[in-house]
Amino acid sequence: MKRDTKIVNAGRDSKWTKGIVNPPLYRASTVVFDSVEQMKHATLNRANQEMFYGRRGTPTTFSFADAMTELEGGAGCYVYPCGTAAITSAILSFVKSGDHILMVDTAYEPTRDFADKTLNRFGVEVTYYDPLIGQNIKSLIQENTKVIFLESPGSLTMEVQDVPGICDVARQHQNDITVILDNTWASPIHFKPFEHGVDVSVQAATKYVVGHSDVMLGTATANEKSWPILRENSYLLGQCASPDDIYLAARGIRTLGVRLKQHQQSSLEIATWLQQRPEVETVLHPALSTCPGHELFKRDFEGGNGLFSFVLKDSSPQGLTALLDGMDHFKMGFSWGGYESLIMAVNNLKHMRTATTWPYDKPLIRLHIGLEDVEDLKADLDAGFNRLAKYLD
C-alpha cells in the first residue's frame, strides 16, 4: 500500500475491528477465564497480544500498537502514558549500573534531566555529544557504551543529525550498542527509523499522532532484535496507558497525513516570511538552508511539520514580554503538534549545553504553526514585532 492508504488502514485487522470501522474501545483490568486450559493459554501467550491482564493491554492497545509498528516499520510497539515515559523506559530497558550512554546535546529538557538526575544516580555514566558529530561519534564510544540516544531535529534548535551515519558506527562496534531515536518531530510517517539503522524509535504520541492537544501518550517501536527486551522491561516497569487515550490516538492517526501536509505548507510560508523580517537574526527550520543539518534533512526525511524556531536580532525583557503577551492566535504553551498555533521564548540556551556552544545571545522563539489561516498568523506576528520595537533603542 502507498503511505496515505496505509495511514487509513494500519491496525484495522479484522481480529481487532470485528467488522467495525474503528477498533472498539475495550476497558479492562481483570480478564476472566472459564477453564484452566484457557488461563494457561493466555499465560503462555501473554507477550503476544493475548488477553491476559489489563496492564498487558486490550484489543484497543493491540490495534494501535499494530498501526504504529506498521507505519514506522518495526517489529513491535509498546504504549506508554506519555512521551517522557516512553523515552525513560526505552533507555532503562537497555542499560544497567556501570554502563555508559551517549546523549545528544540538544535533547528535550526532560530527557536531559532524566540523564542528569536519574541515570547518574543509578550509576549509568552519561556523555553529551555534538548533534552534528556524525560518524566521528566513534571517538566517544567507550568499552561500556550501551546506548546512543538521538533526537533529530533537536529540541528547540532544530539541528538535524546524521542518523544512518551514527547507526553505522554503532553496528560496526564490538559493543552491543542500542541506538534509540526520539522521532517525534517527523511523526511515524516522515522519517523511516529502521530503514536508517535505528533500533528503537520513540514517539511522543501526545503531539502529531493525537493531533488535538487533549491526550498524553507515548510509544516506542523496536526492531526485531530489540523488541523482546523493550517489551518485557517496559512491562516490568509497570508501564501501561489508558485505552480511552489510546482510542483517541488511533483516531488521530487516520488524519495524520493530511494534517501534516497543511502544517508543513503553512510553516514553510511563515518561515520564509520571517527570513525577510528585519527583527529576525536567523530562522531554524530543517527545510531551509539556514538550519544546521539541512542537507541531511533533504537526504533522509520525507517531509516536515509545523514546528521550527527563529532567533531575534535584538530584544529586551520588556519588549519580549510585550511581544508574547499580546498575541491573538499564538498562545504560549510547552507542547506542540495540535491544530492550534503556539509560541514559546527561551532567553538563554547556553546553560542547556555542555558539549556544544550556543552561538546566539538573543532570545530564541519556537513556533508551532497550526491550522489557522497563514495571513492571520502573519498579522499576529507582525503586531508582536511592532510591540517589541517600542522597547528597543
N, C-alpha and C positions, 0 to 999 in steps of 0.2 A: 504493500500500500504506500501511496505517497503520504507526505507528512501530515497534511491537513485532514486526510481521511483517517490516518492513524490516531490523530488527536480526538476525533469523534468516536472512534471505536475501541480504543485501548481500554482494557479492563472490563469490557462488557461481554465477557464469556457467558454463555447460557447457564453454566453451573452457578453463576452469581445472580444473573438477572431474572432467571426463571420466566423469560418472555416479556419482562417489563423493560421499558426503555432505559430507565435509570436503575442501577443496582439498589435494592431496597436498603433501608436503614434498619440495622439489627443492633439493638442494645442488649448487652448481656454481661453478667458476672458469672453466675453458675451455669454450667452446661450439664444437663442430666442425661442419664443412660438407663435403658431398660434391661440391660443384661451385662454380665461380667465380660462377655466377648466384645460387646460394643465399647465398653470402657477401656479394655485392653487395646483395642484397635486405635482408639483416639489417643491413648497414651503413647503408643509406639509411633504414631504419625503426627504428633503434636507440633513438630517443627515443619510440617509440610502442608500447611493450610487446612488442617483437620480441626473441626470444632472440639476444643479440649477444655479451655477455661477462658473467661473474658479477656484476661490480660494478654493472652496469645493472639487475640483478635477474633473478629466475626467476619462473615462474608462481606460486610461493608469495608472492613480493613483490607481483606484479601483482594477485593476487586480494585481498590485504589492502589494498593501496592503493585498489583499486576500492571496497572496503567503506567505508573511511574517507571517500573522496570522496563517496560516496552519502549517508552518514549526516550529514556536515557540509554537504553541498550545494555543493561547489566544482567546479572543472574538472579537478583533478588533485591527487595527493598524493605527496609524497616521504617515504621512510622512512629514519630515522637511528638510530645505535646508542644514543642516549639523548635525553632531553628537552632537556638543555642544548645538545647538538649541533644539534638542530632549531632552537632559539632563535638560536644564534650564526650558523648557516648562513643562516637566513632574513634576519637583519639584514644580513650581509655580501653577500647577493645583490642588495641594493638601495642600497648606499652605496659611496662611493669617498672617497679623500683630499680634504679640503676641504669635505665635506658636513656637514650638521648633522642630528641626530636629537633628538626629544623623547621622553624616557623617564619613565614613571610612577614617582613617588617611592616607591611601595610594592612595587617589583619584587622578585621572587625573588632571593635574595642572589647566586647565581652569575650571573644576568643583570646585576645591578648591577656585580659585579666585572668582567665582560667589558666593560661600557661604560667603566668607570674605568681598567682596566689594559690593555685591548687596543685598543678603538676610539680612545681618545685617543692611543695610541702610533702608530696608523696615520693620524693626522691627521683623525679624524672628531670633530667637536665634539658634546658631549652636554649637554643641558639637562634637568634634572629638573622635573617639574610635579606639582601637587596632583592626586591621583586624582579629586577631586570638582570639578575646574575646569569640566567640561562644555564648552559651546561657547565659553567665554571663553579656551579654548586658542588661539584665533585670535591673541591678542595676543603669543603666544610664537613664532609661526611667523616664520622668517627667510627671506631670499631663497634660501638654500642648504639649507633644511629638506627632507629627502628621505624620512624615516621618522617616523611617530608610533607608539610602542610602548605597548600597553596590557596590563594584567593585571587581570582582573575576575572575581571578587573579588580583592583584593590579598593578596599572600603574607603570612601571619601575621595581619594586622589586618583583613582581610575587607572593605575598602571596595569598594562596587560602583560602577563607572564608567558614565557616560552614553555608551555605545559608539556608538549611532546619531547622537547629537549631535556627537561628535568626528569621526565619519566624514563627516557633512555638511559640516563646516568644511574637512576635507581635500579633499573633492571640489570644493568651490567655489573653492579657492585656485588661483592660476595655476601654482604649482609642481606637478610630478608627484609628489605625496606618496603613499607606500605606507603603509597602516595595517596593522600586524601586531598580533595579539591572542594572548596566552597564554590559551588557552581550556581549560586542563587541569581547573580546578575543575568546570566544567559538563559535562565529558566531551563526546563528539561528539553527545549527544542532548538536553541541557538548555538549550543556547543555540545559536541558529542564526546563526553569524557573518556569512554572506554575505547573509542577509536584512536584516541591520542595517548593511551597508555595508563590512564588513571586507574587506581584500584577501588577507591571509594569516592562517590560523588554525593555531596551534601547539598540539600536544598532547604532554605527557609521557605517552606510552602506558604507561610504567612503572606509572602509577597505576591509574586505574579501567579502562582498556581491558584490560590484562593481568589485574589484579584479584587476583593471588595472590602478590605480592611475590617473584617468582622470575625476573623478566626485566627488563632495561634496554632501553628502546626509545623513540623519539620520532618524531613525524610533523609535517609542515607541509602543509596543504591550501591551495590558492590558487584565486582566481577566474580567469576566462579571460584577463584582461589580464596577470596576474602569473605564471601558471603556467609559461610557457616560460622566463621569466627565473629563477625559483626552481629549476626542474628542472635547467637547464644549469649554473648556478652551483654548485648543491649537488653535482652530478656532478664538476665541475672541482675542488671542494674535497676530493674523494676520499671523500665520504660514502656509506656503504653499511651494511647491517645483516645479521646472521646470519639465514638462512632458518629455522633452528631457533627462534630467538627470535620471528620473525615468525609462525611457525606457532602458537606458544602465544598470541600476541596475537590472532590471528584466532579462535582458540578462545574466548578471553576475551570477545570481542565478543558472542558468542551469549547470554551470561548477563548482559550489562551492564544491561539494563532491569530485570530482577528484583532484581539486587544493589543497584542504586541506590535502588529503592523501599524496600528494607529499611534501607539506610544512612540515607536521608533520614528515615524514620519514627523510627528509634532516636535519631538525632542531635537531632531536634526535641524528643523526650521528655526527653533528657538536658539539653539547653539550657534548656528551660522549668523543669526541676527545679533547675538551677544558679541561675536567676534568683531562686529563693526562699532560697538559701543565704546565711547572714549573712557568710560568708567572701568572697563574690564582689562586686566593685565593679560590673562590667558584663559582659554576655555579647555577644560579637560573632559573631552568626550571621545571614547575609544574610536569612533568612526571618523574623527578629524585628525589631521596630521600633527596638530599641536599636542596630542596626548601621547605620553611615553608608552611605547609598545604598539603604536598604531599599525605598523606593518604586520605584527603578529595577529592583531585583530582581523585584518584583511585576509590573512592566510588561513586562520583557524575557525573563525566564527561565521555563522550563517545569518546573523542579524543582530540588532541591538534592542534597546528598550527606551524607557523614559528617564533613566537616572544618569545624571552627569553633574559635573562641578565646574565652577569658574572662580578665578581669583580677582579680587578687586585691585584696582591700581592705586587707590587712595581711600582712606577711611578714618573714622574717629569713633569712639564708643557711642557718642550721642547720635552720630549720623547713621551708624549701623543699626542702632535701636529704632531710629525713625524709619529706616528702610523696611525693617521687618514688621514693625507694629501696624503699619497702615495697609497691609495687603488685603485685597478683596477675595482673590481666588487662591493664592498661595498661602496656606496656613502652615504654621510651624508644627513639626512632628518628627519623631525619631524613626518611623518606619517608612515604607515606600511600597510600590507595586500595586496599589489600589487604583481606582478610577479617578481619584482626586489629585490635584497638584499640591506639592509640599515644598517647603523651603527650610533650610537649616544652615546656620552660620557656625563656623569653627574659627576661633580667634588665633589659636596657637597650636600648630601641629607638631612643632619641634619636640615637645615633651613626649609625643606619642611615637617617636622613632628612636631606635638605638643602633641599627645597622646602617642607616642612611640619614642624610640631612635634608630636611625640607627647605627648598631654596627661597621661599617667599616669606615676607614678614607682615603681609596684609591678610585680612580675613579671607577664608575660602567659603564660598556659598555653594551648598549642594542643593540641586533642584530635582524634584521628581515631576515630570510633565505628565499630567493626567489626560483625561479625555475631553476636557473643555476645548472651546474654540481657541485656536492659536492666537488670533488677533486680540481676544480678551486677555490672554496671558501676557502678550507683549505689552499691552496697555498697562497692566498691573505692574510689571517690572519697570516700565518707563516711569510710572508715577513714583515707584520706590527709589529709583535713581535720582529723581528730582528732589525727593525728601532728603536723600543722602547729601546732595550737593549743597544744601543750605547750611551744613555743618562743616564744610571743608573751606580751607583758606583759598 
